[in-house]
């Protein structure tokens, strides 16, 4: 457990059953276990995995008040009291990690072959690319909405041009009455543009994770969820009611305290800042996405910058080095023909006869690579399309600006 990352630790007291006394110390939580260490000697009195816990309760008896009891499947019951900052805060965080561990699918056995490791790395890269493609898709929808808005603006400017022409023409001009009938021709354009607000209001959910949320006072926490959108962040309570929404441009900084804990802050002048602190067992799924969307506002604190050798690599961390690992493994997996005239021992020939990547792993890798290639090609096509849309938006803005300047000059002449 010493190599695991400590999610949180709290000062408290532990009831030592054999000696019938309370021992002051510190309760430490990792993503998979609990440990209590004494203040006096630093000795670990109790340590057990969360997977062995069958019940977590808030209790009180004639011995103690305001306590948390944890029952293991062996029947051993642990009592923790004098919890700081509060019993409710400690209970909510421990219960969250215990529940997420129970709800998570059982882990598969560690890969015994290089092919299994490579397959896992490629699968993580595929997941990251799919999330990137999803964000890119919603970005394209927003650009399309901007294009529709500019088309509507140009249509309105055309109508303004006709009206200005009617005002500038003399009353005896024979075609002046026809110009007033032109708005009916623009009705279809207006009706088609009515759907644009719906598109603008459509939110692209990138990822949603359960979390324990606190605001201001750390002793008051509640269960909820964090939702990462293309346009910002949303924090909901356990009843899915919106607690707060951060627009993308309103967030001032995001601090990563540990791989399981972050804080989000929005600063104001003349009134209190808005800050939320979130702890989640699945925060590793959100941090890479936050780094992409808020790279200039992210701050990794000391506990979040632990050496990777001191902790087990997560799937996301493994996915970052997929291409380096893949190139090396594929080179090693390729059969090498012995040089002519070389003398090889039987052990070396046996090693070369056993491939590092089995036929089943190779087939799975081929399928993943096909998906990666398809996603990459789709992403490239979408990026090229968005480049063309951006060029069209730039040209439309230039035309609209020139038209507005001309209409202003004509309006001034009429007045």
C-alpha positions as CSV (number, residue, x, y, z in Angstrom):
1,X,0.0,0.0,0.0
2,X,3.0,2.3,0.5
3,X,3.3,2.6,-3.3
4,X,-0.3,3.6,-3.8
5,X,-1.3,7.2,-4.1
6,X,-3.0,8.6,-0.9
7,X,-6.3,10.1,-1.9
8,X,-6.9,11.8,1.5
9,X,-5.9,11.5,5.2
10,X,-7.8,12.6,8.3
11,X,-6.8,12.9,12.0
12,X,-8.9,10.6,14.1
13,X,-8.8,8.0,16.8
14,X,-9.0,4.2,16.5
15,X,-10.5,1.9,19.1
16,X,-8.0,-0.8,20.0
17,X,-10.2,-3.7,21.0
18,X,-7.6,-5.9,22.8
19,X,-6.5,-3.0,25.1
20,X,-9.9,-1.4,25.4
21,X,-8.6,2.1,24.6
22,X,-8.6,4.8,21.9
23,X,-5.4,5.5,20.0
24,X,-4.9,8.9,18.2
25,X,-3.5,8.8,14.7
26,X,-4.3,9.4,11.1
27,X,-6.6,7.5,8.7
28,X,-5.3,7.3,5.1
29,X,-7.4,6.4,2.1
30,X,-6.1,5.2,-1.3
31,X,-8.2,4.1,-4.2
32,X,-8.2,0.5,-3.0
33,X,-7.4,0.4,0.7
34,X,-7.6,2.0,4.2
35,X,-4.8,2.4,6.7
36,X,-4.5,3.8,10.2
37,X,-1.2,4.9,11.6
38,X,-0.5,6.1,15.2
39,X,0.8,9.6,15.9
40,X,3.2,8.5,18.7
41,X,5.2,5.8,16.9
42,X,4.0,5.9,13.3
43,X,3.1,2.3,13.5
44,X,0.4,0.9,11.2
45,X,-2.2,-0.5,13.5
46,X,-4.7,-1.6,10.8
47,X,-4.6,-1.9,7.0
48,X,-7.2,-3.6,4.8
49,X,-8.4,-3.4,1.2
50,X,-11.7,-1.8,0.4
51,X,-12.7,-4.9,-1.5
52,X,-13.0,-6.8,1.9
53,X,-15.4,-4.2,3.3
54,X,-19.1,-5.3,3.5
55,X,-20.6,-2.4,5.4
56,X,-19.7,1.3,6.3
57,X,-22.0,3.0,8.8
58,X,-22.3,6.0,11.0
59,X,-22.8,4.8,14.6
60,X,-22.7,5.9,18.2
61,X,-22.8,3.9,21.4
62,X,-22.1,4.2,25.1
63,X,-18.4,4.1,24.2
64,X,-18.2,6.9,21.6
65,X,-20.3,9.3,19.8
66,X,-20.1,10.5,16.2
67,X,-18.1,7.5,14.9
68,X,-17.7,5.6,11.7
69,X,-17.7,1.8,11.7
70,X,-16.3,-0.4,9.0
71,X,-17.1,-4.1,8.9
72,X,-15.0,-6.6,7.0
73,X,-16.1,-9.8,5.4
74,X,-14.2,-11.7,8.1
75,X,-16.5,-10.2,10.8
76,X,-13.9,-7.8,12.1
77,X,-15.3,-4.4,13.0
78,X,-13.3,-1.2,13.1
79,X,-14.3,1.9,15.0
80,X,-13.0,5.4,14.0
81,X,-13.9,8.6,16.0
82,X,-12.9,12.2,16.5
83,X,-12.8,12.6,12.7
84,X,-11.7,15.9,11.3
85,X,-13.0,18.1,9.7
86,X,-16.3,16.2,10.2
87,X,-17.6,12.7,10.3
88,X,-20.0,13.3,7.4
89,X,-17.1,14.5,5.1
90,X,-14.9,11.5,5.9
91,X,-17.9,9.1,5.5
92,X,-18.9,10.6,2.1
93,X,-15.4,10.2,0.6
94,X,-14.8,6.7,1.9
95,X,-18.2,5.5,0.8
96,X,-17.7,7.0,-2.7
97,X,-14.5,5.1,-3.3
98,X,-15.9,1.9,-1.8
99,X,-19.0,2.1,-4.0
100,X,-17.1,2.9,-7.1
101,X,-14.8,-0.1,-6.4
102,X,-17.8,-2.4,-6.0
103,X,-19.5,-1.1,-9.1
104,X,-16.4,-1.3,-11.3
105,X,-16.0,-4.4,-13.4
106,X,-13.6,-7.0,-12.1
107,X,-10.1,-6.4,-13.3
108,X,-8.7,-8.9,-15.7
109,X,-5.5,-10.8,-14.9
110,X,-2.3,-8.9,-15.7
111,X,-1.1,-9.5,-19.3
112,X,1.5,-12.2,-19.4
113,X,2.5,-11.6,-23.0
114,X,3.8,-8.5,-24.8
115,X,0.9,-8.9,-27.2
116,X,-1.6,-8.4,-24.5
117,X,0.2,-5.3,-23.2
118,X,0.3,-3.9,-26.7
119,X,-3.4,-4.6,-27.2
120,X,-4.2,-2.7,-24.0
121,X,-2.1,0.3,-25.1
122,X,-3.7,0.5,-28.5
123,X,-7.2,0.2,-27.0
124,X,-6.4,3.2,-24.7
125,X,-5.2,5.2,-27.7
126,X,-8.4,4.3,-29.5
127,X,-10.5,5.6,-26.6
128,X,-8.6,8.9,-26.5
129,X,-9.0,9.4,-30.3
130,X,-12.7,8.7,-30.1
131,X,-13.1,11.4,-27.4
132,X,-11.1,13.8,-29.5
133,X,-13.3,13.1,-32.5
134,X,-16.4,13.7,-30.4
135,X,-15.1,17.1,-29.3
136,X,-14.2,17.9,-32.9
137,X,-17.7,16.9,-34.1
138,X,-19.4,19.3,-31.6
139,X,-16.9,22.0,-32.7
140,X,-18.0,21.5,-36.2
141,X,-21.7,21.8,-35.2
142,X,-20.9,25.2,-33.6
143,X,-19.1,26.4,-36.7
144,X,-22.1,25.3,-38.8
145,X,-24.4,27.3,-36.5
146,X,-22.2,30.4,-37.0
147,X,-22.4,29.9,-40.7
148,X,-26.2,29.8,-40.6
149,X,-26.2,32.9,-38.4
150,X,-24.1,34.8,-41.0
151,X,-26.4,33.6,-43.8
152,X,-29.3,35.0,-41.9
153,X,-27.5,38.3,-41.4
154,X,-26.7,38.6,-45.1
155,X,-30.3,38.0,-45.9
156,X,-31.3,40.7,-43.5
157,X,-28.8,43.1,-45.0
158,X,-30.2,42.3,-48.5
159,X,-33.6,43.3,-47.2
160,X,-32.1,46.5,-45.7
161,X,-30.5,47.3,-49.1
162,X,-33.9,47.0,-50.8
163,X,-35.6,49.2,-48.2
164,X,-32.8,51.8,-48.6
165,X,-33.2,51.7,-52.3
166,X,-37.0,52.3,-51.9
167,X,-36.3,55.3,-49.7
168,X,-33.7,56.7,-52.0
169,X,-35.9,56.3,-55.2
170,X,-38.4,59.0,-56.2
171,X,-42.1,58.5,-55.6
172,X,-42.8,58.2,-59.3
173,X,-40.4,55.2,-59.8
174,X,-42.7,52.5,-61.4
175,X,-41.1,49.5,-59.7
176,X,-41.0,50.8,-56.2
177,X,-44.2,49.0,-55.1
178,X,-42.6,45.6,-56.1
179,X,-39.8,46.1,-53.7
180,X,-42.0,45.9,-50.7
181,X,-43.1,42.4,-51.7
182,X,-39.6,41.1,-51.3
183,X,-39.8,40.2,-47.6
184,X,-42.2,37.3,-48.5
185,X,-39.4,35.7,-50.5
186,X,-37.1,35.7,-47.5
187,X,-39.5,33.9,-45.3
188,X,-38.2,30.5,-46.1
189,X,-34.7,31.6,-45.2
190,X,-36.0,32.9,-41.9
191,X,-38.0,29.8,-41.2
192,X,-35.0,27.6,-41.9
193,X,-32.8,29.7,-39.6
194,X,-35.3,29.3,-36.7
195,X,-33.7,25.9,-36.0
196,X,-30.3,27.4,-35.3
197,X,-31.0,28.3,-31.7
198,X,-31.7,24.7,-31.0
199,X,-28.3,23.7,-32.5
200,X,-26.6,26.5,-30.5
201,X,-28.2,25.2,-27.3
202,X,-27.2,21.6,-27.9
203,X,-24.6,20.6,-25.5
204,X,-21.9,18.1,-26.3
205,X,-21.2,15.9,-23.3
206,X,-17.6,14.7,-23.4
207,X,-17.5,12.8,-20.1
208,X,-19.5,12.5,-16.9
209,X,-18.0,11.1,-13.7
210,X,-19.4,10.7,-10.1
211,X,-17.7,12.9,-7.5
212,X,-17.8,14.1,-3.9
213,X,-18.3,17.9,-4.0
214,X,-17.4,20.6,-1.5
215,X,-17.7,24.3,-1.7
216,X,-16.0,26.6,0.8
217,X,-16.1,24.7,4.0
218,X,-14.4,21.3,3.6
219,X,-16.6,19.8,6.4
220,X,-19.7,20.1,4.2
221,X,-19.6,17.7,1.3
222,X,-22.2,16.0,-0.8
223,X,-22.3,13.4,-3.5
224,X,-22.8,14.5,-7.1
225,X,-21.2,14.4,-10.5
226,X,-18.9,16.4,-12.8
227,X,-19.9,16.8,-16.4
228,X,-17.3,18.1,-19.0
229,X,-19.0,19.8,-22.0
230,X,-17.5,21.2,-25.1
231,X,-18.6,24.7,-23.9
232,X,-17.7,24.4,-20.2
233,X,-18.2,22.4,-17.0
234,X,-21.3,21.5,-15.0
235,X,-21.6,20.3,-11.4
236,X,-24.8,18.4,-10.4
237,X,-25.9,17.0,-7.1
238,X,-27.0,13.4,-6.4
239,X,-30.5,14.2,-7.7
240,X,-29.0,15.4,-11.0
241,X,-30.0,19.0,-10.2
242,X,-27.6,21.6,-11.5
243,X,-25.5,23.2,-8.7
244,X,-23.3,25.4,-10.9
245,X,-22.3,25.8,-14.5
246,X,-18.8,27.1,-15.5
247,X,-18.7,28.6,-19.0
248,X,-15.4,27.8,-20.7
249,X,-14.2,31.4,-20.7
250,X,-15.3,32.0,-17.1
251,X,-12.9,29.5,-15.5
252,X,-9.8,31.1,-14.1
253,X,-7.8,28.1,-12.9
254,X,-8.1,24.4,-12.3
255,X,-5.7,22.9,-9.7
256,X,-5.0,19.2,-9.7
257,X,-4.2,18.3,-6.1
258,X,-3.9,14.6,-6.6
259,X,-4.9,12.2,-9.4
260,X,-8.2,11.9,-7.6
261,X,-8.8,15.5,-6.5
262,X,-9.2,18.8,-8.3
263,X,-10.5,22.3,-7.5
264,X,-12.2,24.7,-10.0
265,X,-12.2,28.5,-9.4
266,X,-13.8,31.5,-11.0
267,X,-12.6,34.9,-9.6
268,X,-14.6,38.1,-9.2
269,X,-13.8,41.7,-8.3
270,X,-16.0,43.1,-5.5
271,X,-17.7,39.8,-4.6
272,X,-16.6,36.3,-3.4
273,X,-15.0,33.9,-5.8
274,X,-16.8,30.7,-6.8
275,X,-14.7,27.6,-6.0
276,X,-15.5,23.9,-6.0
277,X,-13.4,21.0,-4.8
278,X,-14.1,17.6,-6.3
279,X,-12.8,14.1,-5.3
280,X,-13.6,11.1,-7.5
281,X,-12.3,7.6,-8.0
282,X,-12.7,8.2,-11.8
283,X,-10.9,11.5,-11.9
284,X,-8.2,9.9,-14.1
285,X,-10.8,9.9,-16.9
286,X,-11.5,13.6,-16.7
287,X,-8.0,15.1,-16.1
288,X,-6.6,14.3,-19.6
289,X,-9.7,16.0,-21.2
290,X,-9.4,19.0,-18.9
291,X,-5.7,19.3,-19.9
292,X,-6.7,19.5,-23.5
293,X,-9.6,22.0,-23.0
294,X,-7.9,24.2,-20.3
295,X,-4.2,23.7,-20.9
296,X,-3.3,27.3,-20.0
297,X,-5.4,27.2,-16.8
298,X,-4.3,23.9,-15.4
299,X,-1.9,23.7,-12.5
300,X,-0.5,20.4,-11.2
301,X,0.4,20.6,-7.6
302,X,3.2,18.6,-5.9
303,X,1.1,15.6,-4.9
304,X,-0.1,15.3,-8.6
305,X,3.5,15.3,-9.9
306,X,4.6,12.0,-8.3
307,X,7.1,10.0,-10.2
308,X,5.4,7.3,-12.3
309,X,7.7,4.7,-10.9
310,X,6.2,5.3,-7.4
311,X,2.6,4.4,-8.6
312,X,1.0,1.9,-10.8
313,X,0.5,3.2,-14.3
314,X,-3.1,3.9,-15.2
315,X,-4.5,3.0,-18.6
316,X,-4.4,6.6,-19.6
317,X,-0.8,6.9,-18.8
318,X,-0.1,3.7,-20.7
319,X,-1.9,5.1,-23.7
320,X,0.4,8.1,-23.8
321,X,3.4,5.9,-24.6
322,X,1.6,3.6,-27.0
323,X,3.5,4.5,-30.1
324,X,6.9,4.1,-28.5
325,X,6.0,0.8,-27.0
326,X,4.2,-0.4,-30.2
327,X,7.2,0.4,-32.4
328,X,9.6,-1.5,-30.2
329,X,7.3,-4.5,-29.7
330,X,6.4,-4.8,-33.3
331,X,10.1,-4.8,-34.3
332,X,10.8,-7.5,-31.8
333,X,7.7,-9.5,-32.8
334,X,8.9,-9.6,-36.5
335,X,10.7,-12.9,-37.3
336,X,14.4,-12.4,-38.1
337,X,16.2,-14.8,-40.4
338,X,19.6,-15.9,-39.1
339,X,22.7,-14.7,-40.9
340,X,24.4,-17.2,-43.1
341,X,27.2,-19.1,-41.5
342,X,26.1,-18.0,-37.9
343,X,26.1,-20.6,-35.2
344,X,23.1,-20.5,-32.9
345,X,22.5,-22.4,-29.7
346,X,19.4,-24.5,-29.2
347,X,18.1,-22.1,-26.5
348,X,18.4,-19.1,-28.8
349,X,16.6,-20.9,-31.6
350,X,13.8,-21.8,-29.2
351,X,13.4,-18.2,-28.2
352,X,13.1,-17.1,-31.8
353,X,10.6,-19.8,-32.6
354,X,8.2,-18.4,-29.9
355,X,6.6,-15.2,-31.2
356,X,6.1,-12.4,-28.8
357,X,2.6,-11.7,-30.3
358,X,0.2,-14.6,-30.7
359,X,-2.1,-15.0,-33.7
360,X,-5.1,-14.0,-31.6
361,X,-3.4,-10.9,-30.3
362,X,-2.2,-10.0,-33.8
363,X,-5.8,-10.3,-35.1
364,X,-7.1,-8.1,-32.4
365,X,-4.4,-5.6,-33.1
366,X,-5.3,-5.5,-36.7
367,X,-8.9,-4.7,-35.8
368,X,-7.9,-1.9,-33.5
369,X,-5.5,-0.5,-36.1
370,X,-8.3,-0.5,-38.7
371,X,-10.5,1.5,-36.3
372,X,-7.7,3.9,-35.5
373,X,-7.0,4.4,-39.2
374,X,-10.7,5.0,-39.9
375,X,-10.9,7.5,-37.0
376,X,-7.8,9.3,-38.1
377,X,-9.1,9.6,-41.7
378,X,-12.5,10.8,-40.5
379,X,-10.7,13.3,-38.2
380,X,-8.6,14.6,-41.1
381,X,-11.7,15.0,-43.3
382,X,-13.5,16.9,-40.6
383,X,-10.5,19.2,-40.0
384,X,-10.3,20.0,-43.7
385,X,-14.1,20.6,-43.8
386,X,-13.8,22.9,-40.8
387,X,-10.9,24.8,-42.4
388,X,-13.1,25.5,-45.4
389,X,-15.9,26.6,-43.1
390,X,-13.6,28.9,-41.3
391,X,-12.5,30.4,-44.6
392,X,-16.1,30.9,-45.6
393,X,-16.9,32.5,-42.2
394,X,-13.9,34.9,-42.6
395,X,-15.1,35.9,-46.1
396,X,-18.7,36.3,-44.9
397,X,-17.6,38.5,-42.1
398,X,-15.6,40.7,-44.4
399,X,-18.6,41.0,-46.8
400,X,-21.0,41.8,-44.0
401,X,-18.7,44.4,-42.5
402,X,-18.4,46.2,-45.9
403,X,-22.2,46.0,-46.5
404,X,-22.9,47.4,-43.0
405,X,-20.5,50.3,-43.7
406,X,-22.2,51.1,-47.0
407,X,-25.6,51.0,-45.4
408,X,-24.5,53.3,-42.6
409,X,-23.3,55.8,-45.2
410,X,-26.5,55.6,-47.1
411,X,-28.5,56.0,-43.9
412,X,-26.6,59.2,-43.0
413,X,-27.4,60.7,-46.4
414,X,-31.1,60.1,-45.9
415,X,-31.0,61.8,-42.5
